[in-house]
Amino acid sequence: MQVVNEILGNRILIIALIACLSAQAIKLVVDLIKNQKLNIRALVTTGGMPSSHSALVSALATGIGITTGWSSPEFAISTIFAIIVMYDAAGVRQAAGKQARILNQIIDELFQENPEFNEDRLKELLGHTPFQVIMGLLLGVVIAWLAFRYTF
């Protein structure tokens, strides 16, 4: 039980998770405004605005920088980790989403004559645009900064 209390008492971890959950909640609102209907799945889907991965890792790095110092090895490690995650979100995962969109289009065109072909479509919204990543980054930094400034 002491381990659970220690985990729940880890301010940096909790703030990073709050940043991630906040980004997911914002995605729900953005989706509601964009599509004019409530889509609860937006709370758990990947991709979209803002990047929850970016919010998570930027809040993590910011929290570590605030608590251990901006020149600490821990901040350096968390910053490199954040850069890798954000690069992947905007680069590799975005490219995978584009490939899925093209493959879905090919499947649609090839099997127009055979409606019995009932294969699941590939998920197309996997990654983020650079703007979505930057907004997630800013969200994470702001949440961490506000949390450490006005709490604890």
C-alpha positions in Angstrom: 0.0 0.0 0.0 2.9 2.3 0.6 4.0 2.0 -3.0 0.5 3.1 -4.2 0.7 6.1 -1.9 4.1 7.0 -3.2 2.9 6.8 -6.8 -0.1 8.9 -6.1 2.1 11.4 -4.2 4.4 11.8 -7.2 3.5 15.4 -8.3 5.3 15.2 -11.6 3.5 12.0 -12.6 0.1 13.3 -11.6 0.6 16.6 -13.4 1.7 14.9 -16.6 -1.3 12.6 -16.4 -3.6 15.7 -15.9 -2.0 17.3 -18.9 -2.7 14.2 -21.0 -6.3 13.9 -19.8 -6.9 17.6 -20.4 -5.7 17.2 -24.0 -8.1 14.3 -24.4 -11.0 16.4 -23.0 -10.1 19.3 -25.3 -10.2 16.8 -28.2 -13.8 15.9 -27.2 -14.7 19.6 -27.3 -12.9 20.2 -30.7 -14.7 17.2 -32.1 -18.1 18.4 -30.8 -17.6 21.8 -32.4 -16.3 20.4 -35.7 -18.9 17.6 -36.1 -21.9 19.1 -34.2 -22.4 15.9 -32.2 -21.0 14.4 -29.1 -18.5 11.6 -29.8 -17.3 10.0 -26.5 -14.8 8.0 -28.4 -12.8 11.2 -28.9 -11.7 10.8 -25.3 -9.7 7.6 -26.1 -8.7 8.0 -29.7 -5.2 8.8 -31.0 -4.6 11.7 -33.3 -6.5 15.0 -33.3 -6.1 18.4 -31.7 -4.2 18.8 -29.4 -1.7 16.0 -29.1 -2.1 14.3 -25.7 1.2 12.6 -26.1 2.9 15.9 -26.5 1.0 17.4 -23.5 2.1 14.4 -21.4 5.8 14.4 -22.2 6.1 18.2 -22.2 4.4 18.4 -18.7 6.7 15.6 -17.6 9.9 17.4 -18.8 8.7 20.8 -17.4 7.9 19.3 -14.0 11.3 17.7 -13.9 13.0 20.9 -14.9 11.1 22.8 -12.2 11.9 20.3 -9.4 15.4 19.2 -10.3 16.7 22.2 -12.1 17.0 23.0 -15.8 20.6 21.8 -16.0 19.9 18.4 -14.3 20.5 15.1 -16.1 16.9 14.2 -15.4 15.6 17.2 -17.2 18.0 16.4 -20.2 16.7 12.8 -20.3 13.1 13.8 -20.1 13.5 16.5 -22.8 15.2 14.1 -25.2 12.4 11.6 -24.5 9.8 14.4 -25.2 11.4 15.3 -28.5 11.4 11.7 -29.6 7.7 11.2 -28.7 6.7 14.5 -30.4 8.8 13.8 -33.5 7.2 10.3 -33.7 3.7 11.8 -33.3 4.2 14.3 -36.1 6.4 12.2 -38.3 6.2 8.5 -38.3 2.6 8.1 -37.0 1.4 10.9 -39.4 3.0 9.0 -42.3 1.4 5.7 -41.1 -2.0 7.4 -41.1 -1.5 8.6 -44.7 -0.5 5.1 -45.8 -3.6 3.7 -44.1 -5.8 6.3 -46.0 -4.2 5.2 -49.3 -4.6 1.5 -48.5 -8.3 2.0 -47.6 -8.8 3.8 -50.9 -7.1 1.0 -52.8 -9.3 -1.6 -51.0 -12.4 0.5 -51.8 -11.6 0.7 -55.5 -10.5 -3.0 -55.9 -13.5 -4.4 -54.2 -16.3 -2.2 -55.5 -17.6 -5.1 -57.7 -17.4 -7.5 -54.7 -19.6 -6.1 -51.9 -19.2 -9.4 -50.0 -15.6 -8.4 -49.2 -16.0 -7.2 -45.6 -12.6 -6.4 -44.2 -12.1 -3.8 -41.4 -10.8 -0.5 -42.6 -7.4 0.6 -41.3 -7.3 3.4 -38.8 -6.3 6.6 -40.6 -6.0 9.1 -37.8 -2.9 7.9 -36.1 -0.6 10.9 -35.9 -0.6 14.6 -35.6 0.1 17.7 -37.7 3.0 19.8 -36.4 0.5 22.4 -35.2 -1.3 19.8 -33.1 2.0 18.7 -31.6 3.0 22.3 -30.8 -0.4 22.9 -29.2 0.0 19.8 -27.1 3.5 20.9 -26.1 2.2 24.3 -25.0 -0.7 22.8 -23.1 1.7 20.5 -21.2 4.1 23.3 -20.3 1.3 25.6 -19.2 -0.4 23.0 -17.1 2.9 22.0 -15.4 3.9 25.6 -14.8 0.5 26.5 -13.4 0.4 23.4 -11.2 3.8 24.0 -9.7 3.2 27.8 -9.3 -0.2 27.6 -7.6 -0.2 24.3 -5.8 2.0 22.1 -3.6 
